[in-house]
Amino acid sequence: MHSSAVFLIEFGAIILGLGLLGRLAGRLQFSPIPLYLLAGLAFGEGGLLPLGASEEFVAIGAEIGVILLLLMLGLEYTASDLVSNLKTQYPAGLVDMALNALPGAALALLLGWGPVAAVVLAGVTWISSSGVIAKVLGDLGRLGNRETPVILSILVLEDLAMAVYLPIITALLAGVSLAAGSVTLAIALGVAGLVLFVAVRYGRVISRFVSSDDPEKLLLVVLGLTLLVAGLAQQLQVSAAVGAFLVGIALSGEVAEGAHNLLAPLRDLFAAVFFVFFGLHTDPQSIPPVILPALALAVVTALTKIATGYWAARRAGISSKGRWRAGGTLVARGEFSIVIAGLAVTAGIEPDLGPLATAYVLVLVVIGPLTARYTEPIALRLTARRTASADTVPAQVTMPTAETLEPVDESRPER
């Protein structure tokens, strides 16, 4: 009885605090994500008021939050949109991997951590946070913008790449044989391909099965189907986020619209819990020793993500404003980076890798909403200032030379 009372008090205080922080962020016209993360730091290990009874429930709620974020993101687009975007944007995925994975691998090698740690840190710096970016796009009202499909294409390519990357890194950390690692990778690829095939080919059938005029039944079926597919995907070494996203794109028409309206409040609740949970597992005392390399890596990979988004949006024919918005939105790292770092910490390959990855992600998950909002106006202001400076420079006066003077026609009589 006492433990249940403590749980209700703790969890109720978390939800109330999140509501108040959300109000504050709304008045400031600012994304509440950084405030949610700081609240998690305050309630986590080494914080002002560590939690006890409600931590396990918060962990489950955080996982549901990521799943709902990706489901709602998938509901915005149809299967045909996904396929066409993947066909047109796969070069952007390659550029994304090259620009953002290499800095992490290079830092690990410079620190003398070895090739396995380099592969791990490459994944940490490569993958943007689908959860954070989905929330930011919703908060800023950009889901209908022209650059948003480009952003989503890059995120989907990253999430699908995790179906290949995670089995590889798990095998490397465990030191298993090449044959065993190949079997794990083949299973992961087969499951991801099967789910994508079903979503594209049988999306209308799934929508008819899910459809219901009763909001209660629609909510239960959509939520249950999403959690089931996400759980099966994760059980088979495929990201739960990928499974939830594919369920979202499989639903279309009135079903997608109805599910979106019903699930929006649940998404907001559990997404806030996810960001608090992220902060809960960050010990503030572990950050100072690794803050300098984490900050340096954050600055470099923030710039490379902006460059990735700008290049991809320009390739898609988006205007200059949309290019900068796309780049700034992709900066945040989050759930996948923490999962990758957690695998390395569990394997014990490098004691400093966990704190560095945590500090790195914390910096970018706080900066990410800021770059999403302010990259475009700052870039345009700097461009306008540079143009104005060029226009105000007086033209250089040059004296005529023999080469530039018009030759005199001596056969023409003088006037």
C-alpha positions in Angstrom: 0.0 0.0 0.0 2.8 2.4 0.9 4.8 1.7 -2.3 1.7 2.2 -4.4 1.0 5.5 -2.7 4.7 6.6 -3.3 4.3 5.6 -6.9 1.2 7.7 -7.4 2.8 10.7 -5.7 6.0 10.5 -7.7 4.3 9.9 -11.1 1.6 12.5 -10.4 4.3 15.0 -9.5 6.1 14.2 -12.8 3.0 14.6 -14.9 2.0 17.9 -13.1 5.6 19.2 -13.5 5.6 18.4 -17.2 2.3 20.2 -17.7 3.6 23.3 -16.0 6.8 23.2 -18.1 4.7 22.7 -21.2 2.7 25.8 -20.4 5.9 27.8 -19.8 7.4 26.7 -23.1 4.1 27.6 -24.8 4.2 31.1 -23.4 7.8 31.5 -24.5 6.9 30.0 -28.0 9.6 27.5 -27.5 9.8 23.7 -27.8 9.4 22.0 -24.3 11.9 19.2 -25.0 14.9 20.9 -23.3 12.8 21.6 -20.3 11.6 18.0 -20.1 15.3 16.8 -20.3 16.4 19.2 -17.5 13.5 17.9 -15.4 14.7 14.3 -15.9 18.2 15.4 -14.8 16.7 16.8 -11.6 14.9 13.6 -10.8 17.6 11.1 -11.9 20.7 9.7 -10.2 22.8 12.5 -8.7 19.9 14.9 -9.2 18.1 17.0 -6.7 15.3 14.5 -5.9 16.0 10.9 -7.3 12.9 8.8 -8.0 12.4 5.3 -6.7 9.0 3.6 -7.0 8.0 5.0 -10.4 11.2 4.6 -12.3 10.2 1.2 -13.9 6.9 2.6 -15.0 8.5 5.7 -16.4 10.9 3.4 -18.5 7.9 1.5 -20.0 6.1 4.8 -20.6 9.2 6.2 -22.4 9.3 3.2 -24.7 5.7 3.7 -25.6 6.4 7.3 -26.2 8.9 6.6 -28.9 6.6 4.1 -30.5 3.7 6.6 -30.6 5.9 9.4 -31.9 6.9 7.2 -34.9 3.4 5.9 -35.4 2.0 9.5 -35.7 4.8 10.4 -38.0 4.0 7.4 -40.3 0.3 8.4 -40.3 1.2 11.7 -42.1 2.4 9.8 -45.3 1.2 6.9 -47.4 3.2 3.9 -48.5 3.5 5.2 -52.0 5.0 8.4 -50.5 7.5 6.4 -48.6 8.6 4.3 -51.6 9.0 7.3 -53.9 10.9 9.3 -51.3 13.3 6.3 -50.6 13.9 6.0 -54.4 14.7 9.6 -54.8 16.6 10.3 -51.5 18.9 7.3 -51.1 21.9 9.4 -52.2 21.1 11.7 -49.3 21.3 8.7 -47.0 24.7 7.9 -48.3 25.9 11.5 -47.8 24.3 11.5 -44.3 26.3 8.3 -43.3 29.6 9.6 -44.7 29.4 13.1 -43.2 28.1 12.1 -39.7 29.5 8.7 -39.0 33.1 9.5 -39.8 33.6 12.2 -37.1 32.6 9.8 -34.4 34.9 7.0 -35.7 37.7 9.5 -36.1 37.4 10.8 -32.5 37.4 7.2 -31.1 40.5 6.3 -33.0 42.2 9.6 -31.9 41.4 8.8 -28.3 43.0 5.3 -28.8 39.8 3.3 -28.1 40.2 0.8 -31.0 38.2 -0.1 -34.1 35.2 -1.6 -32.3 34.7 1.5 -30.2 35.1 3.5 -33.4 32.2 1.7 -35.1 30.1 2.2 -32.0 30.8 6.0 -31.7 30.2 6.3 -35.5 26.7 5.0 -35.0 26.1 7.4 -32.0 27.0 10.4 -34.2 25.3 9.2 -37.4 21.7 8.6 -36.3 19.4 11.5 -35.7 16.7 11.2 -33.1 13.4 10.4 -34.9 11.5 10.9 -31.6 12.9 14.4 -30.9 12.6 15.5 -34.6 9.0 14.2 -34.8 8.1 16.2 -31.7 9.9 19.3 -33.0 8.1 19.1 -36.4 4.8 18.9 -34.6 5.6 21.7 -32.2 6.7 24.1 -34.9 3.8 23.2 -37.2 6.1 22.0 -40.1 4.5 18.6 -40.8 3.0 20.0 -44.0 6.2 21.9 -45.2 7.8 21.0 -48.5 11.1 20.1 -46.8 9.5 17.7 -44.4 9.3 14.7 -46.8 13.1 15.1 -47.3 13.7 15.1 -43.5 11.5 12.0 -43.1 13.2 10.2 -45.9 16.6 10.7 -44.2 15.1 9.6 -40.9 13.5 6.5 -42.4 16.8 5.6 -44.2 18.6 5.9 -40.9 16.0 3.8 -39.0 16.1 1.1 -41.7 19.9 1.2 -41.6 19.7 0.4 -37.9 18.2 -3.0 -38.9 21.6 -3.7 -40.5 23.8 -1.8 -38.1 22.5 -3.1 -34.7 23.1 -6.8 -35.5 26.5 -6.0 -36.8 27.5 -4.0 -33.7 26.0 -6.6 -31.4 28.1 -9.3 -33.1 31.2 -7.2 -32.9 30.7 -6.5 -29.2 30.0 -10.1 -28.4 33.0 -11.3 -30.4 30.9 -13.9 -32.2 32.0 -15.7 -35.3 31.3 -14.4 -38.8 28.8 -17.2 -39.5 26.7 -16.4 -36.4 26.8 -12.7 -37.1 25.7 -13.3 -40.7 22.6 -15.3 -39.6 21.6 -12.5 -37.2 22.0 -9.9 -39.9 20.0 -12.1 -42.4 17.1 -12.4 -40.0 17.0 -8.7 -39.3 17.0 -7.8 -43.0 14.4 -10.4 -43.8 12.0 -9.1 -41.1 12.5 -5.4 -42.0 11.9 -6.2 -45.7 8.8 -8.3 -44.9 7.2 -5.6 -42.8 7.9 -3.0 -45.5 6.4 -5.3 -48.2 3.2 -5.9 -46.2 2.9 -2.2 -45.5 3.2 -1.2 -49.1 1.3 -4.0 -50.8 -1.5 -4.6 -48.3 -2.0 -1.2 -46.7 -5.6 -0.9 -47.9 -6.5 -4.3 -46.5 -5.0 -3.3 -43.2 -6.9 0.0 -43.2 -10.2 -1.8 -43.8 -9.5 -4.3 -41.0 -8.7 -1.5 -38.6 -11.5 0.9 -39.7 -14.4 1.4 -37.2 -17.0 4.1 -36.7 -16.6 3.7 -32.9 -13.7 5.8 -31.6 -13.1 3.5 -28.7 -12.7 0.4 -30.9 -10.5 2.3 -33.4 -8.2 3.5 -30.7 -7.8 0.0 -29.1 -7.2 -1.7 -32.4 -4.7 0.8 -33.7 -2.8 1.1 -30.4 -2.8 -2.7 -30.0 -1.6 -3.4 -33.5 1.2 -0.8 -33.2 2.5 -2.2 -29.9 2.3 -5.8 -31.2 4.2 -5.0 -34.4 6.8 -2.9 -32.5 7.3 -5.7 -30.0 7.7 -8.4 -32.6 10.1 -6.2 -34.6 12.2 -5.6 -31.5 12.1 -9.3 -30.6 13.5 -10.1 -34.0 16.4 -7.6 -33.7 14.6 -4.9 -35.7 13.9 -1.4 -34.3 10.5 -1.1 -32.6 10.4 2.5 -34.0 10.7 1.1 -37.6 7.8 -1.2 -36.9 5.6 1.5 -35.5 6.4 3.8 -38.4 5.5 1.2 -41.0 2.2 0.6 -39.2 1.5 4.3 -39.5 2.2 4.4 -43.3 0.1 1.2 -43.8 -3.0 3.1 -42.5 -4.5 5.6 -44.8 -7.6 7.7 -45.6 -10.2 8.2 -42.8 -8.6 5.6 -40.6 -5.3 7.5 -40.5 -7.1 10.8 -39.8 -9.3 9.3 -37.1 -6.3 7.5 -35.4 -4.3 10.7 -35.6 -6.9 12.7 -33.7 -7.4 9.9 -31.1 -3.8 9.2 -30.4 -2.4 12.8 -30.4 -3.0 13.3 -26.6 -1.5 10.0 -25.7 1.5 10.8 -27.9 2.1 14.1 -26.2 1.9 12.4 -22.7 4.2 9.5 -23.4 6.6 11.5 -25.5 7.1 13.9 -22.6 7.7 10.8 -20.3 10.3 9.6 -22.8 12.4 12.8 -22.6 12.2 12.7 -18.8 13.3 9.1 -18.8 16.3 10.1 -20.9 17.3 12.7 -18.4 16.7 10.2 -15.5 19.5 8.0 -16.7 22.1 10.8 -17.1 24.2 11.3 -14.0 25.2 15.0 -13.9 28.5 14.1 -12.2 29.6 12.0 -15.1 29.4 14.8 -17.6 32.2 17.3 -16.6 35.2 15.0 -17.3 34.1 14.4 -20.9 32.4 17.7 -21.7 35.2 19.1 -23.9 35.4 16.3 -26.4 31.6 15.9 -26.3 31.2 19.6 -27.1 33.7 19.5 -29.9 32.1 16.4 -31.4 28.6 18.0 -31.0 29.7 21.2 -32.9 31.3 19.3 -35.7 28.4 16.9 -36.2 25.8 19.6 -35.8 27.4 21.4 -38.8 27.6 18.1 -40.8 23.9 17.4 -40.2 23.0 20.9 -41.3 25.1 20.4 -44.4 23.4 17.0 -45.0 19.9 18.5 -44.8 20.8 21.5 -46.9 22.3 19.3 -49.6 19.4 16.9 -49.6 16.8 19.6 -49.7 18.6 21.5 -52.5 18.8 18.2 -54.5 15.0 17.9 -54.1 14.4 21.4 -55.4 13.5 23.1 -52.1 14.0 26.8 -51.7 16.8 28.3 -49.6 14.6 28.7 -46.5 13.5 25.1 -46.6 17.1 23.9 -47.1 18.2 25.6 -43.9 15.1 24.4 -42.0 15.8 20.8 -43.1 19.4 21.0 -42.0 18.6 22.5 -38.6 15.9 20.0 -37.9 18.2 17.0 -38.3 20.7 18.0 -35.7 19.2 16.3 -32.6 20.4 12.9 -31.5 18.6 10.8 -29.0 17.1 7.3 -28.5 19.2 5.3 -31.0 22.4 6.9 -29.9 21.7 6.0 -26.3 20.8 2.4 -27.3 24.1 2.0 -29.3 26.2 3.5 -26.4 24.3 1.2 -23.9 25.3 -1.9 -25.9 29.0 -0.8 -25.7 28.8 0.0 -22.0 27.3 -3.4 -21.2 30.0 -5.1 -23.2 32.6 -3.0 -21.2 34.8 -2.1 -24.2 35.6 1.4 -23.1 34.7 3.0 -19.7 34.7 6.6 -21.0 32.5 5.8 -24.0 29.2 5.8 -22.1 29.7 9.2 -20.4 31.0 10.8 -23.6 28.0 9.5 -25.6 25.6 10.6 -22.9 27.0 14.1 -22.7 27.1 14.3 -26.5 23.5 13.3 -26.9 22.4 15.5 -24.1 24.0 18.6 -25.7 22.5 17.9 -29.1 19.1 16.9 -27.8 18.9 20.3 -26.1 20.5 22.2 -29.1 18.5 20.3 -31.7 15.1 22.1 -31.1 17.0 25.4 -31.1 18.7 24.7 -34.4 15.4 23.6 -35.9 13.9 26.9 -35.0 16.7 29.4 -35.6 19.0 28.0 -38.3 16.9 29.4 -41.1 16.5 33.0 -39.7 20.2 33.2 -38.7 21.4 31.9 -42.0 19.2 34.2 -44.0 20.2 37.2 -41.8 23.9 36.5 -42.4 23.3 36.0 -46.1 21.4 39.3 -46.3 24.1 41.1 -44.3 26.8 39.8 -46.6 24.8 40.8 -49.7 24.2 44.3 -48.3 27.9 44.7 -47.5 28.8 43.7 -51.1 26.3 46.2 -52.5 27.7 49.1 -50.4 31.3 48.6 -51.5 32.1 51.4 -54.1 33.2 50.2 -57.5 36.9 50.5 -58.0 37.9 53.2 -60.5 40.5 52.1 -63.0 42.5 54.3 -65.4 42.1 53.5 -69.1 45.0 51.8 -70.7 46.1 51.4 -74.3 44.4 48.0 -74.4 41.0 49.3 -73.2 40.9 52.5 -75.2 38.8 52.4 -78.3 41.2 52.6 -81.3 41.0 55.7 -83.4 39.9 55.4 -87.0 42.4 57.7 -88.7 40.6 57.5 -92.0 37.5 59.2 -90.4 37.7 63.0 -90.9 37.8 65.2 -87.8 34.8 67.4 -86.9 
